[in-house]
Amino acid sequence: MKNVLRAKLRCVSPNFEPAPVTVLFNSYAFLLAFLPASVLIFYGLRLAGFERASLLALVLLSVAFYGYWNPRYLLLLVPLTFFNFAIASGVLAYRVQQPLAARMLLIAGITTNLGALGYFKYANFFVDNLNSLLKVDIALATIVLPLGISFFTFQKIAFIVDAYRGRVDRLNLLDFSLFVSFFPQLIAGPIVHHAEVLPQFRRQKCTAGRDIVQGATIFAIGLAKKVLIADTVAIYAAPGFDAAANGVGLDPLSAWSAALAYTAQLYFDFSGYSDMAIGAALLFGIRLPVNFASPYKASSIIDFWRRWHITLSRFLREYLYVPMGGNRHGPSRRYVNLLLTMLLGGLWHGAGWTYVVWGALHGAYLVINHGWRTVRERLVWMPRTVGPLEFHLGQALTFVAVVVGWVCFRSSSIDSAARMLRAMAGANGFGTSPPLVQSAEALVVIVACLLVAWFAPNTQEVMAYEGPFGNAEHRPIREGSGRNWQPTMRWALLIGCLIGISLMSLSKVSEFLYFQF
């Protein structure tokens, strides 16, 4: 798995070398040392009556968590934190009496944050394409992409924009530092909005024991998703994509098996991380927003983006799509805004043309989806409500469209993606390639993982998890169904077994796919 990720990153930029990741949520160092020590320090200070000191301890622990990966990148995280605090403070001070000064500060803040992101994430991509276009040989020094830079950059930009809009009431350095560095969500999200967590930091109330137990349970479910499901199905995704990258003409079974394996891997890997982040935050009494809501059950692409990476969708909508005009200037402008938003969203995921194609593809999907809804409303013979047949057809069509997009997302180049898609369409014939993932075991694993994604309740449904505002973002399954979580001995035994099995599987520790996005 690690080699697969490194190959993917190298193909994006020849000068890119990922640094060794040492403190992962799915590692013994984190599970048996860092997380328990953090909880003990936090509650030790709370019990001693030092509430604000417990928050300061969380800031220092979060800085240590990030710096343990590569201490020199604290020279990026820490100064940017102070810089953005100063910018936000200035914006709040000047926005009413001196709006021009506030606007200049806002521009300086956005430019600096995007400049840092652009240098570390896109400099080599830009230079490589410039070299190819102009037939020159410009070289940059090796740039190591800081973990989580895309996520914490978005949070800082959103904060200073909201300060300019008058949506931030007050500000202090401790709360702001914890907001941007809180270790459960620092590396790969969820992308947290300040209105969701700053009030929680300020309340300083004692954390309920039920929250701690619920948080530990959600964390355990996320760990199992990553270790037991994502890492298992990953071994069936890599061979097909590697073969396509090497020019091998796959048959449809091999191509579809690899594509579906990656589809399952990415969901359980990323949603597993989000569950672990939510669970770890809940151990400290902080409720993070839900980030996944069974996206492969979506009946349309619009529905998919309401379920997949929910906090990213929210950011793109509120800070890109709406400021560009949204749907306020007619359907044509709306469709252009959708395309531009998804193009930028694709580029945010990585410095490579495959990500741009993936974003453009989903932009086109959304345009078609919105266009169809408009046409459907005008067809007098169409029923006003969606029937079961139309609903399930929509689910099937949406899933296939998403899989096609993931092929572009995962492939090392546009040519490789095209070879995979041609193979999936049967262009190479049947039985023309060596068996890659065609064993009965592989097919059973892939299908089983997808069945879980399609039919099993998601984590927040099982746990009846409520987000930061005290209301469930997505309705939990009905009470009395027998699947809702309760702090009972039966659940304790079940989760204990799940943790034990996961710990025994940690010998195959691998990075989360979104760690260096």
C-alpha positions as CSV (number, residue, x, y, z in Angstrom):
1,M,0.0,0.0,0.0
2,K,2.8,2.4,0.9
3,N,4.5,1.8,-2.4
4,V,1.3,2.4,-4.3
5,L,0.9,5.8,-2.6
6,R,4.5,6.7,-3.3
7,A,4.2,5.8,-6.9
8,K,1.0,7.9,-7.2
9,L,2.7,10.9,-5.7
10,R,5.9,10.6,-7.8
11,C,3.8,10.6,-11.0
12,V,2.2,13.9,-9.9
13,S,5.6,15.5,-9.6
14,P,9.0,14.0,-10.3
15,N,10.6,16.1,-7.6
16,F,8.1,15.2,-5.0
17,E,9.3,12.9,-2.2
18,P,6.8,12.1,0.6
19,A,8.4,12.2,4.0
20,P,8.1,9.2,6.4
21,V,4.9,9.3,8.3
22,T,5.5,8.2,11.9
23,V,2.4,9.0,14.0
24,L,-0.7,7.5,12.3
25,F,-4.1,7.0,13.9
26,N,-3.7,3.3,12.9
27,S,-0.3,2.9,14.7
28,Y,0.8,1.5,18.0
29,A,2.5,4.8,18.8
30,F,-0.7,6.7,18.5
31,L,-3.1,4.2,20.0
32,L,-1.1,3.0,23.0
33,A,1.0,6.2,23.8
34,F,0.0,9.5,22.3
35,L,-3.8,9.3,22.5
36,P,-4.0,7.9,26.1
37,A,-1.4,10.3,27.3
38,S,-3.3,13.3,25.7
39,V,-6.5,12.2,27.3
40,L,-4.9,11.8,30.8
41,I,-3.1,15.2,30.5
42,F,-6.3,17.0,29.4
43,Y,-8.5,15.6,32.1
44,G,-5.8,15.8,34.8
45,L,-5.7,19.6,34.2
46,R,-9.5,19.8,34.1
47,L,-9.9,17.9,37.4
48,A,-7.3,20.2,39.0
49,G,-9.4,23.2,37.9
50,F,-7.2,24.5,35.1
51,E,-9.7,24.6,32.3
52,R,-7.9,27.0,30.0
53,A,-4.6,25.3,30.7
54,S,-6.2,22.0,29.4
55,L,-6.9,23.8,26.1
56,L,-3.3,25.1,26.0
57,A,-2.2,21.5,26.6
58,L,-4.3,20.4,23.6
59,V,-2.6,23.0,21.4
60,L,0.9,21.9,22.5
61,L,0.0,18.3,22.0
62,S,-1.4,19.0,18.6
63,V,1.8,20.9,17.6
64,A,3.8,17.9,18.9
65,F,1.7,15.5,16.9
66,Y,2.3,17.5,13.7
67,G,6.0,18.2,14.5
68,Y,6.8,14.5,15.2
69,W,6.2,13.8,11.5
70,N,8.7,16.5,10.4
71,P,9.7,19.2,12.9
72,R,10.8,21.7,10.2
73,Y,7.2,22.0,9.0
74,L,6.3,23.6,12.3
75,L,8.0,26.5,10.7
76,L,5.0,26.6,8.3
77,L,2.1,25.7,10.7
78,V,3.1,27.9,13.6
79,P,3.9,31.2,11.8
80,L,0.8,30.8,9.6
81,T,-1.3,30.4,12.7
82,F,0.1,33.7,14.2
83,F,-0.2,35.4,10.8
84,N,-3.8,34.4,10.3
85,F,-4.7,35.4,13.9
86,A,-3.2,38.8,13.3
87,I,-5.0,39.2,9.9
88,A,-8.3,38.1,11.5
89,S,-7.8,40.5,14.4
90,G,-7.1,43.3,12.1
91,V,-10.1,42.6,9.9
92,L,-12.4,42.5,13.0
93,A,-10.9,45.8,14.2
94,Y,-11.2,47.6,10.9
95,R,-14.2,46.2,9.1
96,V,-16.7,48.7,10.3
97,Q,-14.7,51.9,10.6
98,Q,-12.1,51.3,7.9
99,P,-13.6,48.8,5.4
100,L,-10.9,49.4,2.8
101,A,-8.1,48.5,5.3
102,A,-10.1,45.4,6.3
103,R,-10.4,44.4,2.7
104,M,-6.7,44.9,2.1
105,L,-6.0,42.7,5.1
106,L,-8.4,40.1,3.8
107,I,-6.7,40.0,0.4
108,A,-3.2,39.8,2.0
109,G,-4.4,36.9,4.2
110,I,-6.0,34.9,1.3
111,T,-3.0,35.6,-1.0
112,T,-0.5,34.4,1.7
113,N,-2.4,31.2,2.5
114,L,-2.9,30.4,-1.2
115,G,0.8,31.2,-1.9
116,A,2.0,28.8,0.7
117,L,-0.4,26.1,-0.6
118,G,0.6,26.9,-4.2
119,Y,4.3,26.6,-3.5
120,F,4.3,23.4,-1.6
121,K,1.6,21.6,-3.6
122,Y,1.7,23.0,-7.1
123,A,5.2,24.6,-7.8
124,N,6.7,21.4,-9.3
125,F,3.5,20.7,-11.2
126,F,3.6,24.2,-12.8
127,V,7.3,23.9,-13.6
128,D,7.0,20.5,-15.1
129,N,4.2,21.6,-17.4
130,L,6.1,24.8,-18.2
131,N,9.1,22.7,-19.2
132,S,7.0,20.5,-21.4
133,L,5.2,23.4,-23.1
134,L,8.3,25.6,-23.7
135,K,10.8,22.7,-24.1
136,V,13.0,24.1,-21.3
137,D,14.6,22.5,-18.3
138,I,13.8,24.6,-15.2
139,A,14.5,22.6,-12.0
140,L,13.3,23.2,-8.5
141,A,14.6,21.7,-5.3
142,T,12.8,18.7,-3.8
143,I,9.6,19.9,-2.1
144,V,8.1,17.7,0.6
145,L,4.3,18.3,0.8
146,P,3.4,19.1,4.4
147,L,0.7,16.8,5.8
148,G,-2.8,18.3,5.8
149,I,-1.8,21.6,4.2
150,S,-4.9,21.7,2.0
151,F,-7.2,21.1,5.0
152,F,-5.8,23.7,7.4
153,T,-5.3,26.2,4.6
154,F,-9.0,26.0,3.8
155,Q,-10.0,26.4,7.4
156,K,-7.8,29.6,7.8
157,I,-9.1,31.1,4.6
158,A,-12.7,30.4,5.7
159,F,-12.1,32.0,9.1
160,I,-10.7,35.3,7.8
161,V,-13.4,35.5,5.1
162,D,-16.0,35.1,7.8
163,A,-14.3,37.7,10.0
164,Y,-14.6,40.1,7.1
165,R,-18.3,39.2,6.6
166,G,-19.0,39.9,10.3
167,R,-19.6,36.3,11.3
168,V,-16.9,36.2,14.0
169,D,-18.0,37.8,17.2
170,R,-14.8,37.7,19.2
171,L,-11.3,36.2,19.0
172,N,-8.5,35.1,21.2
173,L,-5.2,33.4,20.4
174,L,-5.7,30.3,22.4
175,D,-9.1,29.4,20.9
176,F,-7.9,30.2,17.4
177,S,-4.7,28.2,17.8
178,L,-6.7,25.2,18.9
179,F,-9.2,25.7,16.1
180,V,-6.5,25.5,13.4
181,S,-4.3,22.8,15.0
182,F,-6.6,20.4,16.9
183,F,-4.9,17.1,16.1
184,P,-7.9,14.9,15.4
185,Q,-8.9,16.9,12.3
186,L,-5.5,18.6,11.5
187,I,-4.2,16.1,8.9
188,A,-7.2,15.1,6.8
189,G,-10.3,16.9,8.1
190,P,-13.2,17.1,8.5
191,I,-12.8,20.7,7.4
192,V,-14.2,22.3,10.5
193,H,-16.1,25.7,10.5
194,H,-15.2,28.0,13.4
195,A,-18.9,28.4,14.3
196,E,-19.0,24.7,15.1
197,V,-16.0,24.3,17.4
198,L,-15.0,27.7,18.9
199,P,-18.2,27.9,21.1
200,Q,-17.3,24.4,22.3
201,F,-13.8,25.4,23.3
202,R,-15.2,28.4,25.2
203,R,-17.8,26.4,27.2
204,Q,-15.2,24.7,29.3
205,K,-17.8,22.3,30.7
206,C,-16.9,18.8,32.0
207,T,-17.2,16.1,29.3
208,A,-19.9,13.6,29.9
209,G,-18.8,10.0,30.4
210,R,-21.3,8.9,27.7
211,D,-19.5,11.2,25.2
212,I,-16.1,9.6,26.1
213,V,-17.5,6.1,25.6
214,Q,-19.3,7.0,22.4
215,G,-16.1,8.7,21.1
216,A,-14.1,5.5,21.8
217,T,-16.7,3.4,20.0
218,I,-16.7,5.7,16.9
219,F,-12.9,5.6,16.9
220,A,-12.9,1.8,17.1
221,I,-15.3,1.6,14.1
222,G,-13.2,3.9,12.1
223,L,-10.0,1.9,12.9
224,A,-11.7,-1.3,11.8
225,K,-12.8,0.4,8.5
226,K,-9.3,1.3,7.8
227,V,-7.4,-1.7,9.0
228,L,-9.8,-4.5,8.3
229,I,-11.6,-3.3,5.2
230,A,-9.7,-0.6,3.3
231,D,-6.2,-2.2,3.7
232,T,-7.6,-5.6,2.8
233,V,-9.4,-4.6,-0.4
234,A,-6.5,-2.3,-1.4
235,I,-4.4,-5.3,-2.5
236,Y,-6.9,-6.0,-5.3
237,A,-6.9,-2.5,-6.6
238,A,-3.2,-1.9,-7.1
239,P,-2.4,-4.7,-9.7
240,G,-5.0,-3.5,-12.2
241,F,-4.0,0.2,-12.1
242,D,-0.3,-0.7,-12.2
243,A,-0.8,-2.9,-15.2
244,A,-2.8,-0.2,-17.0
245,A,0.0,2.3,-16.2
246,N,2.5,-0.1,-17.7
247,G,0.5,-0.4,-20.9
248,V,-1.1,-3.8,-20.3
249,G,-4.4,-4.2,-22.1
250,L,-6.7,-5.5,-19.4
251,D,-9.9,-7.5,-19.9
252,P,-13.2,-6.1,-18.5
253,L,-13.2,-8.4,-15.4
254,S,-9.7,-7.3,-14.3
255,A,-10.4,-3.7,-15.0
256,W,-13.8,-3.6,-13.3
257,S,-12.4,-5.6,-10.3
258,A,-9.6,-3.1,-9.8
259,A,-11.9,-0.1,-10.2
260,L,-14.5,-1.5,-7.8
261,A,-11.8,-2.5,-5.3
262,Y,-10.4,1.1,-5.3
263,T,-14.0,2.4,-5.0
264,A,-14.4,0.4,-1.8
265,Q,-10.9,1.2,-0.6
266,L,-11.2,5.0,-0.9
267,Y,-14.6,5.1,0.9
268,F,-13.6,2.9,3.8
269,D,-10.2,4.5,4.1
270,F,-11.4,8.1,4.1
271,S,-14.6,7.5,6.1
272,G,-12.6,5.5,8.5
273,Y,-10.2,8.4,9.1
274,S,-13.2,10.7,9.6
275,D,-14.8,8.4,12.1
276,M,-11.5,8.2,14.0
277,A,-11.2,12.0,13.9
278,I,-14.7,12.4,15.2
279,G,-14.2,9.8,17.9
280,A,-10.9,11.2,19.1
281,A,-12.4,14.7,19.3
282,L,-15.3,13.4,21.3
283,L,-12.9,12.1,23.9
284,F,-12.1,15.7,24.6
285,G,-15.8,16.8,24.5
286,I,-15.6,18.3,21.0
287,R,-18.2,17.4,18.4
288,L,-16.9,17.5,14.9
289,P,-19.2,17.6,11.9
290,V,-20.2,14.4,10.0
291,N,-18.2,14.0,6.9
292,F,-19.7,10.9,5.2
293,A,-23.3,9.7,5.0
294,S,-23.4,6.5,2.9
295,P,-22.4,8.2,-0.4
296,Y,-22.7,5.1,-2.5
297,K,-26.4,4.9,-1.6
298,A,-26.9,8.3,-3.5
299,S,-29.6,8.4,-6.1
300,S,-28.0,11.3,-8.0
301,I,-24.7,13.1,-8.3
302,I,-26.3,16.0,-6.4
303,D,-27.2,13.6,-3.7
304,F,-23.7,12.1,-3.8
305,W,-22.0,15.4,-3.0
306,R,-24.4,15.9,-0.1
307,R,-23.1,12.6,1.3
308,W,-19.4,12.4,0.2
309,H,-16.8,14.6,2.0
310,I,-19.6,16.8,3.3
311,T,-17.4,19.4,4.8
312,L,-15.5,19.9,1.6
313,S,-18.7,20.2,-0.4
314,R,-19.9,22.9,2.1
315,F,-16.6,24.8,1.8
316,L,-16.8,24.7,-2.1
317,R,-20.4,25.9,-2.0
318,E,-20.0,28.7,0.5
319,Y,-16.6,30.0,-0.4
320,L,-16.4,29.4,-4.2
321,Y,-19.8,28.6,-5.8
322,V,-21.9,31.2,-4.0
323,P,-19.3,34.1,-4.2
324,M,-19.0,33.4,-8.0
325,G,-22.8,34.0,-8.3
326,G,-24.2,30.6,-7.6
327,N,-27.5,30.2,-9.2
328,R,-28.5,33.8,-8.9
329,H,-27.8,34.8,-12.6
330,G,-29.7,32.3,-14.6
331,P,-29.1,28.6,-15.6
332,S,-26.2,29.3,-18.0
333,R,-24.2,31.1,-15.4
334,R,-25.1,28.5,-12.8
335,Y,-23.7,25.7,-15.0
336,V,-20.5,27.6,-15.6
337,N,-20.1,28.2,-11.8
338,L,-20.7,24.5,-11.1
339,L,-18.0,23.5,-13.7
340,L,-15.5,26.1,-12.3
341,T,-16.2,25.1,-8.7
342,M,-15.6,21.4,-9.4
343,L,-12.5,22.1,-11.5
344,L,-11.0,23.9,-8.6
345,G,-12.2,21.2,-6.3
346,G,-10.4,18.6,-8.4
347,L,-7.2,20.6,-8.5
348,W,-7.4,21.0,-4.7
349,H,-7.1,17.2,-4.4
350,G,-3.8,17.1,-6.1
351,A,-1.3,18.6,-8.5
352,G,-2.0,16.4,-11.5
353,W,-4.1,16.5,-14.7
354,T,-6.0,13.4,-13.6
355,Y,-7.4,15.4,-10.7
356,V,-8.4,18.2,-13.1
357,V,-10.2,15.7,-15.3
358,W,-11.9,14.1,-12.3
359,G,-13.1,17.6,-11.2
360,A,-14.3,18.4,-14.7
361,L,-16.1,15.1,-14.9
362,H,-18.0,15.7,-11.7
363,G,-18.7,19.3,-12.8
364,A,-20.3,17.9,-16.0
365,Y,-22.2,15.3,-14.0
366,L,-23.7,18.1,-11.8
367,V,-24.6,20.2,-14.9
368,I,-26.4,17.2,-16.4
369,N,-28.1,16.4,-13.1
370,H,-29.4,19.9,-12.6
371,G,-30.4,20.1,-16.3
372,W,-32.4,16.9,-16.1
373,R,-34.2,18.1,-12.9
374,T,-35.2,21.3,-14.8
375,V,-36.4,19.3,-17.8
376,R,-38.2,16.7,-15.7
377,E,-40.2,19.5,-13.9
378,R,-41.5,20.7,-17.3
379,L,-42.6,17.3,-18.5
380,V,-46.3,17.2,-17.6
381,W,-46.5,13.5,-18.1
382,M,-43.7,12.8,-15.6
383,P,-44.9,11.9,-12.0
384,R,-44.1,14.7,-9.5
385,T,-42.5,12.2,-7.1
386,V,-39.7,9.8,-7.9
387,G,-40.9,6.2,-7.9
388,P,-39.0,3.1,-6.7
389,L,-37.9,2.1,-10.2
390,E,-36.6,5.6,-11.1
391,F,-34.9,5.9,-7.7
392,H,-33.0,2.6,-8.0
393,L,-32.0,3.3,-11.6
394,G,-30.7,6.6,-10.4
395,Q,-28.6,4.9,-7.7
396,A,-27.1,2.5,-10.3
397,L,-26.4,5.2,-12.8
398,T,-24.8,7.4,-10.1
399,F,-22.6,4.6,-8.8
400,V,-21.3,3.8,-12.2
401,A,-20.6,7.5,-12.9
402,V,-18.7,7.7,-9.6
403,V,-16.6,4.6,-10.4
404,V,-15.7,6.1,-13.7
405,G,-14.6,9.3,-11.9
406,W,-12.5,7.3,-9.4
407,V,-10.6,5.6,-12.2
408,C,-9.4,9.0,-13.3
409,F,-8.7,10.0,-9.7
410,R,-6.6,6.9,-9.0
411,S,-4.8,6.5,-12.3
412,S,-1.2,7.8,-12.6
413,S,-1.8,9.6,-15.9
414,I,-4.6,10.5,-18.3
415,D,-3.4,7.8,-20.7
416,S,-3.5,5.2,-18.0
417,A,-7.0,6.2,-17.0
418,A,-8.1,6.0,-20.7
419,R,-6.6,2.5,-20.9
420,M,-8.6,1.4,-17.8
421,L,-11.8,2.9,-19.1
422,R,-11.4,1.3,-22.5
423,A,-10.8,-2.0,-20.8
424,M,-13.9,-1.6,-18.6
425,A,-15.9,-1.0,-21.8
426,G,-14.6,-4.3,-23.3
427,A,-12.4,-2.7,-25.9
428,N,-9.6,-5.3,-25.3
429,G,-11.9,-8.3,-25.4
430,F,-12.5,-10.9,-22.8
431,G,-9.8,-13.1,-21.3
432,T,-7.0,-11.2,-23.0
433,S,-4.9,-10.3,-20.0
434,P,-3.2,-12.3,-17.2
435,P,-5.5,-12.9,-14.2
436,L,-4.9,-10.0,-11.8
437,V,-7.8,-9.9,-9.4
438,Q,-10.0,-12.6,-10.8
439,S,-9.7,-15.2,-8.0
440,A,-12.9,-16.2,-6.2
441,E,-11.4,-14.8,-3.0
442,A,-10.8,-11.4,-4.5
443,L,-14.3,-11.1,-6.0
444,V,-15.9,-12.2,-2.7
445,V,-13.9,-9.5,-0.8
446,I,-14.7,-6.8,-3.2
447,V,-18.4,-7.6,-3.4
448,A,-18.6,-8.0,0.4
449,C,-17.1,-4.5,0.9
450,L,-19.5,-2.9,-1.6
451,L,-22.5,-4.7,0.0
452,V,-21.5,-3.1,3.3
453,A,-21.3,0.3,1.7
454,W,-24.6,-0.1,-0.1
455,F,-26.8,-1.7,2.6
456,A,-25.2,-1.4,6.0
457,P,-26.1,1.7,8.2
458,N,-23.3,4.2,8.4
459,T,-21.4,5.1,11.6
460,Q,-23.6,8.0,12.7
461,E,-26.7,6.0,12.1
462,V,-25.5,3.2,14.3
463,M,-24.2,5.6,16.9
464,A,-27.0,8.1,16.6
465,Y,-24.2,10.6,16.5
466,E,-25.2,14.3,16.8
467,G,-23.0,17.0,15.3
468,P,-21.7,20.2,16.8
469,F,-25.1,21.9,16.9
470,G,-26.8,19.1,18.8
471,N,-28.9,17.8,16.0
472,A,-28.0,14.9,13.8
473,E,-26.9,16.0,10.3
474,H,-28.3,12.8,8.9
475,R,-31.3,11.1,10.5
476,P,-30.3,8.1,12.6
477,I,-32.1,4.8,12.1
478,R,-35.3,4.5,13.9
479,E,-35.3,3.8,17.6
480,G,-35.9,0.3,18.8
481,S,-34.4,-1.3,15.6
482,G,-31.8,-3.1,17.7
483,R,-28.8,-1.5,16.0
484,N,-28.6,1.8,17.8
485,W,-25.6,2.1,20.1
486,Q,-26.0,2.1,23.9
487,P,-23.3,2.0,26.5
488,T,-24.1,-1.6,27.4
489,M,-21.9,-4.6,28.2
490,R,-22.9,-6.2,24.9
491,W,-21.6,-3.2,23.0
492,A,-18.5,-3.1,25.1
493,L,-17.7,-6.7,24.3
494,L,-18.4,-6.2,20.6
495,I,-16.2,-3.1,20.4
496,G,-13.5,-4.7,22.5
497,C,-13.3,-7.6,20.1
498,L,-13.2,-5.2,17.1
499,I,-10.3,-3.2,18.7
500,G,-8.5,-6.5,19.5
501,I,-8.8,-7.7,15.9
502,S,-7.7,-4.4,14.5
503,L,-4.7,-4.2,16.8
504,M,-3.6,-7.6,15.7
505,S,-3.8,-6.4,12.1
506,L,-1.5,-3.4,12.6
507,S,1.5,-5.2,11.3
508,K,0.3,-4.0,7.8
509,V,0.1,-0.3,8.8
510,S,-0.4,2.0,5.8
511,E,-0.9,5.7,5.2
512,F,-4.4,7.1,4.8
513,L,-5.0,8.0,1.2
514,Y,-5.8,11.6,2.0
515,F,-2.9,12.3,4.3
516,Q,-0.9,14.3,1.7
517,F,-3.6,16.0,-0.2
